[in-house]
């Protein structure tokens, strides 16, 4: 009977399985299957052919009369610049400015290299730079079609960079960035349409021709550069009229209040400072049944906007909404009377714990 009981106990594991135990082991089983599949795939690729073709690595040789451009670190630099900008968007403050500067520098490096390649220019001798070949083949071999150079990818990159900067700054700069990106995409669409027409003609003639090479639109780029500078100065309040209430179009002229935290009716006037994307206080108290005032002093950079909205306790429904203000400005927000209890004040632009606090009404 003892042997039979043992056999029945082993069989019971499969007849009446413990599903809770099996469920906890399911991720482990998936991991084992993945490791086994990965090892099998790695072994399959490792045994496809000989491990070495020769005693030393075979260096590819470019065919005669064919120019192959050298390697470029510009895409890697631009990727690092974009990563720095995204990190600045998270950290804010001086890091945002440094990230934007890093992206601008990397894009300038890429622009210089791309424009030099596009124009088929040799760098000046004695500059210590990699020299391009002196001989440039004007046409491909017979029977081979090579598409002509295009300035549109470079313009598209500039438009995307402008849009990214507009999303950070907002306001009129964002609107101008959208216009610039639309301008670049329309130009790209025009070139694509012309290339498609050439393909249709090739169906009848048997010969595919390139569209005329597009020169760098220097004049439109200069106009947009001036407009971006003017829009940035207008938005920062350097050009009149000085308006930093909301940092751009749609700002309500009546949203600004007297600086210095003037007390509202029935309140003592509270002051809340925003610096490095954080409030200096996480708890405020106001009297119940009376309107009150909270003055927000935004000491962050001009491109970093903040506000103070009132929600129900625990991040509930929005009770009172306010317009954001740009960095370096001050706003006295007027609030309606609240019933006794605990509420939550929060920056709607940066709803993070550092910009969230408790408002006690009693």
C-alpha positions as CSV (number, residue, x, y, z in Angstrom):
1,X,0.0,0.0,0.0
2,X,2.9,2.3,0.7
3,X,4.1,2.0,-2.9
4,X,0.6,2.5,-4.3
5,X,0.1,5.6,-2.2
6,X,3.3,7.0,-3.5
7,X,2.3,6.3,-7.1
8,X,-1.1,7.9,-6.5
9,X,0.5,10.9,-4.9
10,X,2.7,11.4,-8.0
11,X,-0.3,10.9,-10.3
12,X,-2.3,13.4,-8.3
13,X,0.1,16.2,-9.3
14,X,-1.0,15.8,-12.9
15,X,-4.6,14.7,-12.4
16,X,-5.4,17.6,-9.9
17,X,-2.7,20.2,-10.6
18,X,-2.1,23.1,-8.3
19,X,-2.9,25.9,-10.8
20,X,-1.7,28.7,-8.5
21,X,1.8,27.1,-8.4
22,X,1.8,26.5,-12.1
23,X,0.7,30.1,-12.8
24,X,3.6,31.5,-10.7
25,X,6.0,29.3,-12.7
26,X,4.6,30.3,-16.1
27,X,7.0,33.4,-16.5
28,X,9.9,31.1,-15.6
29,X,8.9,28.6,-18.2
30,X,8.6,31.3,-20.8
31,X,12.1,32.5,-19.9
32,X,13.5,29.0,-20.3
33,X,11.8,28.7,-23.7
34,X,13.2,32.1,-24.8
35,X,16.8,31.2,-23.7
36,X,16.6,27.9,-25.5
37,X,15.3,29.5,-28.7
38,X,18.0,32.2,-28.5
39,X,20.7,29.6,-28.0
40,X,19.4,27.5,-30.9
41,X,19.3,30.6,-33.2
42,X,22.8,31.7,-32.2
43,X,24.1,28.2,-32.9
44,X,22.4,28.0,-36.2
45,X,23.9,31.3,-37.4
46,X,27.3,30.4,-36.0
47,X,27.4,27.2,-38.0
48,X,26.1,28.6,-41.3
49,X,29.6,28.7,-42.9
50,X,33.2,28.9,-42.2
51,X,34.2,31.0,-39.2
52,X,37.1,32.6,-41.1
53,X,37.4,33.3,-44.8
54,X,41.1,33.9,-44.6
55,X,43.9,34.2,-42.0
56,X,43.0,37.9,-41.8
57,X,39.9,40.0,-42.3
58,X,39.1,40.7,-46.0
59,X,39.0,44.4,-46.6
60,X,36.3,45.3,-49.3
61,X,37.8,46.9,-52.3
62,X,35.8,49.6,-54.1
63,X,35.5,48.9,-57.9
64,X,37.4,51.1,-60.3
65,X,35.9,54.5,-61.2
66,X,33.4,54.2,-58.3
67,X,33.5,56.8,-55.5
68,X,32.3,55.7,-52.1
69,X,31.8,58.4,-49.5
70,X,33.6,57.9,-46.2
71,X,32.0,57.3,-42.9
72,X,30.2,60.0,-41.0
73,X,29.7,60.5,-37.2
74,X,27.2,63.3,-37.8
75,X,24.1,61.0,-37.3
76,X,25.5,59.7,-34.1
77,X,26.2,63.2,-32.9
78,X,22.7,64.3,-33.8
79,X,21.3,61.4,-31.9
80,X,23.3,62.3,-28.8
81,X,22.1,65.9,-29.2
82,X,18.5,64.8,-29.4
83,X,19.0,62.6,-26.3
84,X,20.4,65.6,-24.4
85,X,17.4,67.7,-25.4
86,X,15.0,65.0,-24.2
87,X,16.9,64.8,-20.9
88,X,16.7,68.6,-20.6
89,X,12.9,68.4,-21.1
90,X,12.7,66.1,-18.1
91,X,15.1,67.9,-15.8
92,X,14.2,71.4,-16.9
93,X,16.1,74.6,-15.8
94,X,19.6,75.0,-17.1
95,X,19.6,71.4,-18.3
96,X,17.0,72.2,-20.9
97,X,19.1,75.1,-22.3
98,X,22.2,72.9,-22.4
99,X,20.3,70.1,-24.1
100,X,18.9,72.5,-26.7
101,X,22.4,73.9,-27.3
102,X,23.8,70.4,-27.7
103,X,21.2,69.6,-30.4
104,X,21.8,72.9,-32.2
105,X,25.5,72.3,-32.3
106,X,25.2,68.7,-33.6
107,X,22.7,69.8,-36.2
108,X,25.0,72.6,-37.4
109,X,27.8,70.0,-37.8
110,X,25.5,67.7,-39.7
111,X,24.2,70.6,-41.8
112,X,27.8,71.7,-42.7
113,X,28.7,68.2,-43.8
114,X,25.5,67.6,-45.7
115,X,25.8,70.9,-47.5
116,X,29.4,70.2,-48.4
117,X,28.5,66.8,-49.8
118,X,25.5,68.2,-51.6
119,X,27.4,71.0,-53.3
120,X,30.3,68.6,-54.2
121,X,32.8,71.0,-52.7
122,X,36.3,70.1,-51.5
123,X,37.3,71.6,-48.1
124,X,40.1,74.1,-48.2
125,X,43.5,72.7,-47.9
126,X,45.3,73.1,-44.6
127,X,42.1,72.9,-42.6
128,X,43.0,69.5,-41.2
129,X,39.8,67.9,-42.5
130,X,39.2,64.7,-44.5
131,X,39.7,65.5,-48.1
132,X,37.1,64.6,-50.7
133,X,38.3,63.1,-54.0
134,X,39.4,65.7,-56.6
135,X,37.7,63.8,-59.4
136,X,33.9,63.8,-59.5
137,X,32.1,61.6,-62.0
138,X,29.4,63.7,-63.7
139,X,27.4,60.7,-65.0
140,X,26.9,57.0,-64.1
141,X,28.1,54.3,-66.4
142,X,25.8,53.5,-69.5
143,X,22.7,51.6,-68.5
144,X,22.8,52.7,-64.9
145,X,20.4,55.3,-63.5
146,X,21.5,57.3,-60.4
147,X,18.9,59.7,-58.9
148,X,20.1,63.2,-58.5
149,X,20.9,64.9,-55.2
150,X,18.0,66.3,-53.2
151,X,18.0,69.1,-50.7
152,X,14.6,68.0,-49.3
153,X,15.8,65.5,-46.6
154,X,18.0,68.3,-45.2
155,X,15.0,70.7,-45.2
156,X,12.8,68.1,-43.6
157,X,15.4,67.6,-40.8
158,X,15.5,71.4,-40.3
159,X,11.6,71.5,-40.2
160,X,11.5,68.7,-37.7
161,X,14.1,70.4,-35.5
162,X,12.1,73.7,-35.7
163,X,8.9,71.8,-34.7
164,X,10.6,70.2,-31.7
165,X,11.9,73.5,-30.6
166,X,8.4,75.0,-31.0
167,X,6.9,72.3,-28.9
168,X,9.3,73.2,-26.1
169,X,8.9,77.0,-26.3
170,X,5.2,77.1,-27.5
171,X,3.2,80.2,-28.5
172,X,4.1,82.0,-31.7
173,X,7.3,80.1,-32.1
174,X,5.3,76.8,-32.3
175,X,3.0,78.3,-34.9
176,X,5.9,79.5,-37.0
177,X,7.6,76.1,-36.7
178,X,4.5,74.4,-38.0
179,X,4.4,76.8,-40.9
180,X,8.1,76.1,-41.7
181,X,7.6,72.4,-41.5
182,X,4.6,72.6,-43.8
183,X,6.7,74.7,-46.3
184,X,9.4,72.1,-46.4
185,X,6.9,69.2,-46.8
186,X,5.1,71.0,-49.7
187,X,8.5,71.5,-51.4
188,X,9.3,67.8,-50.9
189,X,5.9,66.9,-52.4
190,X,6.5,69.1,-55.4
191,X,9.8,67.4,-56.1
192,X,8.3,64.0,-55.6
193,X,5.5,64.8,-58.1
194,X,8.1,66.0,-60.7
195,X,10.0,62.7,-60.2
196,X,6.9,60.7,-60.7
197,X,6.2,62.5,-64.0
198,X,9.7,61.6,-65.1
199,X,8.9,57.9,-64.4
200,X,5.7,58.2,-66.5
201,X,7.7,59.6,-69.3
202,X,10.3,56.8,-69.0
203,X,7.5,54.3,-69.7
204,X,7.2,55.7,-73.2
205,X,10.8,56.8,-73.9
206,X,12.7,54.0,-72.1
207,X,15.0,56.5,-70.5
208,X,14.6,57.8,-67.0
209,X,15.8,61.3,-66.5
210,X,16.4,63.2,-63.2
211,X,14.6,66.4,-62.3
212,X,16.7,69.6,-62.2
213,X,18.8,69.8,-59.1
214,X,17.3,72.0,-56.4
215,X,19.5,74.6,-54.9
216,X,19.5,75.4,-51.2
217,X,16.6,77.9,-50.6
218,X,18.9,80.4,-48.9
219,X,16.4,83.4,-49.1
220,X,13.5,81.5,-47.5
221,X,15.8,80.2,-44.8
222,X,17.0,83.7,-44.0
223,X,13.4,85.0,-43.9
224,X,12.3,82.2,-41.5
225,X,15.4,82.7,-39.3
226,X,14.6,86.4,-38.9
227,X,10.9,85.5,-38.1
228,X,12.0,82.9,-35.5
229,X,14.2,85.5,-33.8
230,X,11.4,88.1,-33.8
231,X,8.8,85.6,-32.6
232,X,11.2,84.5,-29.8
233,X,11.9,88.1,-28.7
234,X,8.2,89.0,-28.9
235,X,7.2,85.9,-26.8
236,X,10.0,86.7,-24.2
237,X,8.7,90.2,-23.8
238,X,11.8,91.9,-25.3
239,X,9.8,93.4,-28.1
240,X,6.6,95.5,-27.2
241,X,4.0,94.8,-26.2
242,X,5.5,92.9,-23.3
243,X,3.2,90.0,-22.6
244,X,4.3,86.9,-20.6
245,X,1.0,85.9,-19.2
246,X,0.7,82.7,-21.2
247,X,3.7,82.8,-23.5
248,X,1.8,83.0,-26.8
249,X,-1.4,83.4,-28.7
250,X,-4.6,82.7,-26.8
251,X,-3.4,84.4,-23.6
252,X,-6.1,86.1,-21.7
253,X,-5.3,89.8,-21.1
254,X,-7.4,89.8,-18.0
255,X,-5.7,86.8,-16.4
256,X,-2.8,88.9,-15.0
257,X,-3.1,90.3,-11.5
258,X,-1.2,92.8,-9.5
259,X,2.3,91.6,-8.6
260,X,3.5,91.1,-5.1
261,X,0.6,88.8,-3.9
262,X,-2.1,91.4,-3.3
263,X,-4.6,89.8,-0.9
264,X,-8.0,88.9,-2.4
265,X,-11.3,89.6,-0.7
266,X,-11.5,87.8,2.6
267,X,-7.9,86.3,2.3
268,X,-4.5,87.1,3.5
269,X,-2.7,86.5,0.2
270,X,-0.4,83.4,-0.1
271,X,2.8,83.3,-2.1
272,X,4.0,80.2,-3.8
273,X,7.4,80.1,-5.6
274,X,8.2,77.8,-8.5
275,X,11.9,77.1,-9.0
276,X,13.6,74.2,-10.8
277,X,10.2,72.7,-11.6
278,X,9.2,72.5,-7.9
279,X,7.0,74.4,-5.5
280,X,8.7,75.8,-2.4
281,X,5.7,74.7,-0.3
282,X,3.6,71.5,-0.3
283,X,0.9,72.6,2.1
284,X,-1.2,75.8,2.3
285,X,-4.1,76.9,4.5
286,X,-7.0,79.3,3.7
287,X,-10.2,80.2,5.5
288,X,-13.4,78.4,4.6
289,X,-16.3,80.2,2.9
290,X,-14.2,83.1,1.6
291,X,-12.5,83.9,-1.7
292,X,-8.7,83.8,-1.5
293,X,-5.6,84.7,-3.5
294,X,-2.4,82.7,-4.2
295,X,0.4,84.6,-5.9
296,X,2.6,82.4,-8.1
297,X,6.2,83.6,-8.6
298,X,7.7,81.6,-11.5
299,X,11.5,81.8,-11.1
300,X,12.2,79.2,-13.8
301,X,13.5,80.1,-17.3
302,X,11.1,82.0,-19.6
303,X,10.3,78.9,-21.6
304,X,9.1,77.0,-18.5
305,X,5.4,77.8,-17.7
306,X,3.5,77.0,-14.5
307,X,0.1,77.5,-12.9
308,X,-1.8,76.6,-9.8
309,X,-5.1,74.6,-10.3
310,X,-7.3,73.4,-7.5
311,X,-8.5,69.7,-7.5
312,X,-10.5,67.6,-5.2
313,X,-8.4,65.7,-2.6
314,X,-6.3,62.8,-4.0
315,X,-6.1,64.2,-7.5
316,X,-9.9,64.2,-8.1
317,X,-11.9,66.4,-10.3
318,X,-10.7,69.9,-11.4
319,X,-12.4,72.6,-9.4
320,X,-10.7,75.8,-10.4
321,X,-8.5,76.3,-13.4
322,X,-5.9,79.1,-14.0
323,X,-3.8,80.2,-17.0
324,X,-0.1,79.3,-17.0
325,X,2.5,82.1,-16.7
326,X,6.0,82.1,-18.3
327,X,9.2,81.9,-16.3
328,X,10.4,85.1,-14.7
329,X,6.9,86.5,-14.2
330,X,4.4,86.7,-11.3
331,X,0.7,86.2,-11.2
332,X,-1.9,86.7,-8.4
333,X,-4.6,84.0,-8.9
334,X,-8.1,84.7,-7.5
335,X,-10.0,81.7,-6.3
336,X,-13.7,81.3,-5.3
337,X,-14.7,80.2,-1.8
338,X,-14.3,76.5,-0.8
339,X,-16.1,74.3,1.7
340,X,-14.0,73.1,4.7
341,X,-11.8,70.1,3.9
342,X,-8.6,69.1,2.2
343,X,-8.0,69.9,-1.5
344,X,-5.0,69.5,-3.9
345,X,-3.2,72.3,-5.6
346,X,-1.1,71.3,-8.6
347,X,0.7,72.7,-11.7
348,X,-1.2,71.4,-14.7
349,X,1.8,71.9,-16.9
350,X,4.0,69.7,-14.7
351,X,1.7,67.4,-12.7
352,X,4.6,65.8,-10.7
353,X,4.9,65.3,-6.9
354,X,7.4,68.2,-6.7
355,X,4.6,70.5,-8.0
356,X,1.7,69.1,-6.0
357,X,0.6,70.1,-2.6
358,X,-2.3,70.0,-0.1
359,X,-4.7,73.0,0.4
360,X,-6.4,72.9,3.7
361,X,-9.6,74.9,4.0
362,X,-10.8,75.5,7.6
